[in-house]
Amino acid sequence: MSLTKITSVVTVVVSLVIFSCGPELADKEYELIEQAKVFEDEGDFKNTLKAYKKLLNKYPESTYSHEALFKIGASYFYMNDFDETSETFRQQFNNNPSGKFDSVARLMIECGEDNKITEEELLTLAQICEVGEVYEEAIKACKRKLNDFPDSMTSDETIERIAFLYYNNIHDFKKAIVYHERLIKDYPESEFVSRARFMIGFIYANNLENYELAKQCYNEFLELHPESELSESVKWELEHLGQDVNSQLDDLFGNEKSNDKSTK
């Protein structure tokens, strides 16, 4: 066999090996990220830290590396290791001085300067995270507030905030239900209870498509909150359970649209 043919064969073999390994490596990287996120959501920051460090060690050129470094600093923050928080974030600033997470990182450094975190600082942190669209960190700040300040006058509002973050931004509908149910259970006299009960029914109906549970929740709502401003919405939802909402809106407003066209 000629040298040219041998070179061609080797090139093909190497290409096949690279092609077959590439997706596998990507899958392994993705698995590490997902594993870290599970630890993070559970509040297990020690294992969150290990998972993100392992990711950076194995895949230093990962497109996720900047966020992973931020998550490491944030994990130190929630473990009250403020020296490591500061050191990690300063490394982040050096690597990417205008990154997405910088405003949140700088606030975390500032919060840790007194070696303790106040309720007001956690509220501010949650707000800054929401504005910066770092929703997982907003949830973590809210959860930390609930844990550190269980007797706060705004705990019910904080639980509702977590529920809506899971619903609107993370799109974890089951977690949203968990926190709405927690609000109802822990703060039955809260002004937010009727809205929480409405949202549970709404999620079952419109996101999880469990119409039996939705019906049960909505009927319970009408029984417990007959004077609520949401009662009419609940009655409408019950009437149209399982139906295409868009088609219902067309039925409601279709004639108006036709009339508008005819008058032009």
PATI-252705 format. One line per field, with one value per residue (C-alpha): residue in three letters; z, x, y. Coordinates in nm, 2 decimals, padded with zeros to 4 digits. Layout:
! PATI-252705
type: c(ALA;...)
Z: c(Z;...)
X: c(X;...)
Y: c(Y;...)
! end
This chain:
! PATI-252705
type: c(MET;SER;LEU;THR;LYS;ILE;THR;SER;VAL;VAL;THR;VAL;VAL;VAL;SER;LEU;VAL;ILE;PHE;SER;CYS;GLY;PRO;GLU;LEU;ALA;ASP;LYS;GLU;TYR;GLU;LEU;ILE;GLU;GLN;ALA;LYS;VAL;PHE;GLU;ASP;GLU;GLY;ASP;PHE;LYS;ASN;THR;LEU;LYS;ALA;TYR;LYS;LYS;LEU;LEU;ASN;LYS;TYR;PRO;GLU;SER;THR;TYR;SER;HIS;GLU;ALA;LEU;PHE;LYS;ILE;GLY;ALA;SER;TYR;PHE;TYR;MET;ASN;ASP;PHE;ASP;GLU;THR;SER;GLU;THR;PHE;ARG;GLN;GLN;PHE;ASN;ASN;ASN;PRO;SER;GLY;LYS;PHE;ASP;SER;VAL;ALA;ARG;LEU;MET;ILE;GLU;CYS;GLY;GLU;ASP;ASN;LYS;ILE;THR;GLU;GLU;GLU;LEU;LEU;THR;LEU;ALA;GLN;ILE;CYS;GLU;VAL;GLY;GLU;VAL;TYR;GLU;GLU;ALA;ILE;LYS;ALA;CYS;LYS;ARG;LYS;LEU;ASN;ASP;PHE;PRO;ASP;SER;MET;THR;SER;ASP;GLU;THR;ILE;GLU;ARG;ILE;ALA;PHE;LEU;TYR;TYR;ASN;ASN;ILE;HIS;ASP;PHE;LYS;LYS;ALA;ILE;VAL;TYR;HIS;GLU;ARG;LEU;ILE;LYS;ASP;TYR;PRO;GLU;SER;GLU;PHE;VAL;SER;ARG;ALA;ARG;PHE;MET;ILE;GLY;PHE;ILE;TYR;ALA;ASN;ASN;LEU;GLU;ASN;TYR;GLU;LEU;ALA;LYS;GLN;CYS;TYR;ASN;GLU;PHE;LEU;GLU;LEU;HIS;PRO;GLU;SER;GLU;LEU;SER;GLU;SER;VAL;LYS;TRP;GLU;LEU;GLU;HIS;LEU;GLY;GLN;ASP;VAL;ASN;SER;GLN;LEU;ASP;ASP;LEU;PHE;GLY;ASN;GLU;LYS;SER;ASN;ASP;LYS;SER;THR;LYS)
Z: c(00.00;-00.09;00.17;00.03;00.08;00.43;00.52;00.39;00.59;00.91;00.85;00.81;01.13;01.34;01.21;01.30;01.65;01.71;01.57;01.80;02.11;02.06;02.14;02.43;02.59;02.54;02.71;03.00;03.03;03.02;03.29;03.52;03.47;03.54;03.85;03.98;03.92;04.12;04.42;04.39;04.39;04.69;04.88;04.89;04.83;04.93;04.65;04.42;04.47;04.40;04.08;03.93;04.02;03.85;03.55;03.53;03.59;03.31;03.06;03.12;02.78;02.83;02.71;03.06;03.24;03.33;03.48;03.66;03.82;03.93;04.08;04.27;04.42;04.50;04.67;04.90;04.97;05.08;05.29;05.46;05.34;05.24;05.19;04.93;04.78;04.73;04.60;04.35;04.22;04.18;03.96;03.77;03.71;03.58;03.34;03.22;03.34;03.18;03.24;03.30;03.67;03.77;03.94;04.15;04.23;04.35;04.57;04.72;04.81;04.96;05.16;05.30;05.42;05.77;05.78;05.80;05.57;05.68;05.57;05.38;05.19;05.09;04.96;04.77;04.63;04.51;04.34;04.16;04.05;03.90;03.72;03.59;03.48;03.71;03.83;04.00;04.23;04.30;04.42;04.63;04.80;04.88;05.02;05.23;05.36;05.46;05.64;05.82;05.91;05.96;06.17;05.91;05.85;05.47;05.47;05.29;05.02;04.98;04.93;04.67;04.50;04.48;04.34;04.06;03.98;03.93;03.72;03.51;03.47;03.54;03.40;03.67;03.72;03.98;04.20;04.16;04.29;04.59;04.70;04.64;04.86;05.12;05.13;05.19;05.46;05.65;05.62;05.59;05.69;05.43;05.18;04.91;04.98;04.74;04.46;04.55;04.54;04.20;04.06;04.16;03.97;03.68;03.65;03.66;03.39;03.15;03.21;03.34;03.17;03.47;03.44;03.73;03.98;03.82;03.86;04.22;04.30;04.13;04.31;04.64;04.55;04.49;04.82;05.02;04.84;04.70;04.72;04.56;04.25;04.09;04.12;03.77;03.62;03.80;03.67;03.32;03.36;03.49;03.19;02.94;03.10;02.84;02.56;02.33;02.50;02.18;02.00;02.30;02.27;01.90;01.98;02.23;02.02;01.66;01.60;01.73;01.48;01.20;01.29;01.31;00.95;00.82;00.95;00.80)
X: c(00.00;00.13;00.22;-00.06;-00.32;-00.19;-00.21;-00.57;-00.68;-00.52;-00.69;-01.03;-00.98;-00.87;-01.17;-01.41;-01.26;-01.29;-01.64;-01.75;-01.58;-01.71;-02.08;-01.99;-01.77;-02.05;-02.29;-02.06;-02.01;-02.39;-02.43;-02.20;-02.38;-02.72;-02.59;-02.45;-02.78;-02.97;-02.73;-02.77;-03.15;-03.15;-02.93;-02.64;-02.37;-02.08;-02.16;-02.25;-01.90;-01.74;-01.95;-01.86;-01.49;-01.49;-01.65;-01.38;-01.10;-01.22;-01.34;-01.15;-01.25;-01.62;-01.85;-02.01;-01.68;-01.76;-02.09;-01.94;-01.68;-01.96;-02.15;-01.84;-01.82;-02.19;-02.16;-01.89;-02.12;-02.41;-02.17;-02.06;-01.70;-01.68;-01.30;-01.33;-01.63;-01.42;-01.12;-01.33;-01.51;-01.20;-01.06;-01.39;-01.35;-00.99;-01.11;-01.42;-01.43;-01.77;-01.96;-02.33;-02.29;-02.06;-02.32;-02.45;-02.09;-02.00;-02.31;-02.22;-01.87;-02.02;-02.27;-02.00;-01.77;-01.92;-01.91;-02.28;-02.58;-02.88;-03.24;-03.24;-02.92;-03.08;-03.39;-03.17;-02.97;-03.29;-03.41;-03.07;-03.07;-03.42;-03.33;-03.01;-03.22;-03.01;-03.32;-03.16;-02.97;-03.28;-03.45;-03.14;-03.14;-03.51;-03.47;-03.18;-03.40;-03.67;-03.41;-03.22;-03.52;-03.81;-04.00;-03.99;-04.31;-04.26;-04.20;-04.53;-04.45;-04.11;-04.26;-04.49;-04.20;-04.02;-04.33;-04.36;-03.99;-04.02;-04.34;-04.25;-03.87;-03.75;-04.07;-04.06;-04.44;-04.43;-04.19;-04.42;-04.71;-04.49;-04.43;-04.79;-04.90;-04.64;-04.77;-05.13;-05.01;-04.77;-04.95;-05.33;-05.42;-05.20;-05.34;-05.17;-05.35;-05.64;-05.39;-05.18;-05.49;-05.59;-05.24;-05.23;-05.55;-05.43;-05.10;-05.28;-05.52;-05.29;-04.94;-04.97;-05.31;-05.44;-05.80;-05.93;-05.70;-05.76;-06.13;-06.08;-05.86;-06.09;-06.40;-06.22;-06.12;-06.49;-06.59;-06.32;-06.29;-06.63;-06.58;-06.24;-06.18;-06.04;-06.37;-06.49;-06.16;-06.20;-06.56;-06.44;-06.15;-06.39;-06.63;-06.34;-06.13;-05.94;-06.05;-05.82;-05.81;-05.72;-06.03;-06.24;-06.10;-06.18;-06.54;-06.56;-06.40;-06.44;-06.76;-06.59;-06.31;-06.56;-06.75;-06.42;-06.34;-06.68;-06.67;-06.33)
Y: c(00.00;00.34;00.60;00.82;00.55;00.48;00.85;00.86;00.56;00.70;01.03;00.86;00.65;00.95;01.15;00.87;00.85;01.23;01.22;00.94;01.09;01.44;01.39;01.15;01.42;01.68;01.44;01.39;01.77;01.81;01.54;01.72;02.05;01.89;01.71;02.04;02.21;01.94;01.98;02.36;02.35;02.12;02.36;02.11;02.37;02.14;01.90;02.18;02.31;01.98;01.93;02.27;02.23;01.89;02.05;02.32;02.07;01.83;02.09;02.41;02.55;02.48;02.75;02.71;02.78;03.15;03.05;02.75;02.98;03.21;02.92;02.82;03.17;03.17;02.83;02.96;03.26;03.04;02.83;03.16;03.12;03.49;03.49;03.22;03.40;03.71;03.53;03.33;03.63;03.83;03.55;03.57;03.95;03.89;03.62;03.81;04.17;04.24;03.92;03.86;03.77;04.05;04.28;03.98;03.88;04.23;04.24;03.91;04.03;04.34;04.14;03.92;04.20;04.19;03.81;03.79;03.84;04.04;03.99;04.32;04.22;03.89;04.08;04.31;04.02;03.85;04.17;04.22;03.86;03.90;04.22;04.05;03.74;03.52;03.35;03.04;03.28;03.48;03.16;03.07;03.41;03.38;03.03;03.15;03.43;03.18;02.96;03.24;03.45;03.22;03.47;03.75;03.94;03.89;03.51;03.44;03.69;03.53;03.19;03.33;03.49;03.16;02.99;03.25;03.24;02.86;02.92;03.22;03.19;02.84;02.67;02.40;02.38;02.11;02.31;02.61;02.40;02.28;02.64;02.76;02.46;02.55;02.91;02.78;02.53;02.76;03.09;03.01;03.36;03.53;03.76;03.56;03.23;03.28;03.36;03.05;02.83;02.98;02.92;02.56;02.50;02.71;02.51;02.18;02.29;02.48;02.35;01.99;01.92;01.73;01.84;01.63;01.79;02.13;02.09;01.98;02.28;02.53;02.40;02.42;02.78;02.88;02.71;02.89;03.22;03.30;03.68;03.68;03.89;03.58;03.39;03.49;03.37;03.04;02.99;03.07;02.82;02.55;02.61;02.57;02.30;02.10;02.33;02.54;02.87;03.05;02.92;03.03;03.38;03.37;03.28;03.56;03.83;03.71;03.90;04.22;04.17;04.12;04.43;04.63;04.52;04.60;04.95;05.03)
! end
